[in-house]
Amino acid sequence: MALIVQKYGGTSVGSVERIKNVAQRIARFRAQGHQVVAVVSAMSGETNRLIALAKEIQPQPDPRELDVLVSTGEQVTIALLSMALMEMGLKARSYTGAQVRILTDNAFTKARILSIDEDKIRADLDSGYVVVVAGFQGVDEHGNITTLGRGGSDTTGVALAAALKADECQIYTDVDGVYTTDPRIVPEARKLTTITFEEMLELASLGSKVLQIRSVEFAGKYKVKLRVLSSFEEEGEGTLITFEEDTMEKPIISGIAFNRDEAKLTVLGVPDRPGIAAHILGPIADANIDVDMIVQNVGHDGTTDFSFTVHRNEFTKALDVLQTVKAEIGAREIIGDNRIAKVSLVGVGMRNHAGIAGKMFKTLADENINIQMISTSEIKISVVVEDKYMELAVRALHQAFELDKAN
Amino acid sequence: MALIVQKYGGTSVGSVERIKNVAQRIARFRAQGHQVVAVVSAMSGETNRLIALAKEIQPQPDPRELDVLVSTGEQVTIALLSMALMEMGLKARSYTGAQVRILTDNAFTKARILSIDEDKIRADLDSGYVVVVAGFQGVDEHGNITTLGRGGSDTTGVALAAALKADECQIYTDVDGVYTTDPRIVPEARKLTTITFEEMLELASLGSKVLQIRSVEFAGKYKVKLRVLSSFEEEGEGTLITFEEDTMEKPIISGIAFNRDEAKLTVLGVPDRPGIAAHILGPIADANIDVDMIVQNVGHDGTTDFSFTVHRNEFTKALDVLQTVKAEIGAREIIGDNRIAKVSLVGVGMRNHAGIAGKMFKTLADENINIQMISTSEIKISVVVEDKYMELAVRALHQAFELDKAN
């Protein structure tokens, strides 16, 4: 008998029929003798409907009231799922975030969980109940309703699993696991049976939408065994997200992430002296523009070139900021390019394997793809290339590193 | 400066536009220097939508989960109304029933209010906030969400007004006050500027849908000044519901209530001995059939006739029950009639005025309307007549008692 926390996203509970399917899945786990806590999102479309209603009244909705409003979405789902479970003859009981109680800070619309009072849930489980908890929401110390921000239901699931010391936290979604890369671009992409937390973090931050990054961090911190599965398939083991220590044989490369969301800016002829990076990026940060990759080459002739990437939507804004900065620091020229793509190899194995970067660069060179920027971390190598080469780069790397073959 | 509790029903907050109108009305009261607590229902149609969703999943929805579900309706409204108030530059803050906290018993779907913790509301009012409270809902001592049953938002409004010792509780609805009778039947029907609680109780229980009866009882018990107004008119004083002592000159008759909802059953030739009424009505109560009027004539020849009325929907069921009873008590015959109407004169003044009943009966006789049953209370006289005469009876009585003229 295991204690399992299962999280079902908005698509998985998007209709009465799907809610009944979720109830059936939970019933199968109960029949096997497991204890189940189900964490659910709002029915798909509901959160957007509520936000649209709010904006009709207040174009910039008050954050406290917005949380009161949108938290009703999950509250509807917990009641309906509990009813579906009872209709199948199971004992079930629902809890809102406030009822659990999931205590958060008071940062409305993007609150962080501080603690979870798991006593009621544990007592219910011991009495044979399936416990159904509203994801995405909590309550601050003054009793105000808070929400964790988009994707926060994943975080609720992981946090509950940590508090209850659950044997596994299962995240049900509309994909059946984590792939080596997007199967729409590389048909040979292979589903991974396991992936490490660190790799998952890199993949999540690089735009793989399977799991919300905060929930992965949370799972890593509290050593929660996390599994990604499809709610639309009866069978399947999904992808288990493991701690590195668990993995005897580490694959060198686990996956390839990519996106076209960024734009590149370069300040040419920057005087090469201490503090210059801060001088350039300070005004960018002041303008609330997030920076991703940052590259500075060694200088020559007392000047250097400084490049960084921002989200494509903020390209023009960033260019404007740099024009002001240019005069202040006496740089020669500002150039920018918003037709770039970022492609990244991710894998814990590359720590101990030399030559991965070299093989990556050679593979791209063989396809005549010019590399514009390079950035590396312990378990990731990212390159910026012209955006039209993105799919070609991903396919070539997938084949070169034999990701279609089980490791 | 007064403290006013305003209750807005589902129709009054049925759309974004109407919610904005409510905000404007509240703003006018604030501009006059009043403190305002707004109690709101779910947007019209929302509660029924949620119940339908529940029944798709569980034909007899679990009461606890049903309350979790339907309580989201008012939660949506409080957030939207607070936003609308802020958008007009007012300070506003919303509270669910649990947040207030409105403590109830644990009779899910029909809970009763036990106490209200008004401290937070009072502090907010003193800081210049409009406080927006979800009607219809509360929380039991274990933190379970409860609802007060249909129409419960009126009760929330009155209970809050009592707890806060408000100067007035205003019930906004789609009619502009309480009338001497239904204007659709008697065009000369006149809006009353005042009516006593006792009269209102009789009118409410007789089918006037203006106020929920429990809220009127509550207001009477805690001496809350209650006023019924239209949310669709900018002006108008509505109808003030007063304590009898407040009224210097009591009108003899305040209004005429009527309905076609009942059916009449008569047990003929009942042995005239103690306990016989209980013997007849016991099985009726056991079958969960509510009884309204009960009439027993004096006996002769050792037998008597026993009549009572039930809701028309339960006529057949009641007839079946009586067939069994008939044999047990040795009655002669059971007869029934579901084509009846009840017409009632209501007025605190009739206590001290002889001759009201006589005038009523003569008025009906002049119209050739036969009276089938009569029942009286201190402030009410009800008669049962053939249902086709109902409108005629109401019009004749309205004219005879000169209800179209201000008293």
Interface residues (C-beta under 8 A of the other chain):
Chain A: V16 I19 K20 L50 L53 A54 E56 I57 Q58 P61 D62 R64 E65 L66 V68 L69 S71 T72 Q75 V76 I78 A79 L80 S82 M83 A84 M86 E87 R93 S94 T96 A98 Q99 G143 N144 I145
Chain B: V16 I19 K20 L50 L53 A54 E56 I57 Q58 P61 D62 R64 E65 L66 V68 L69 S71 T72 Q75 V76 I78 A79 L80 S82 M83 A84 M86 E87 R93 S94 T96 A98 Q99 G143 N144 I145
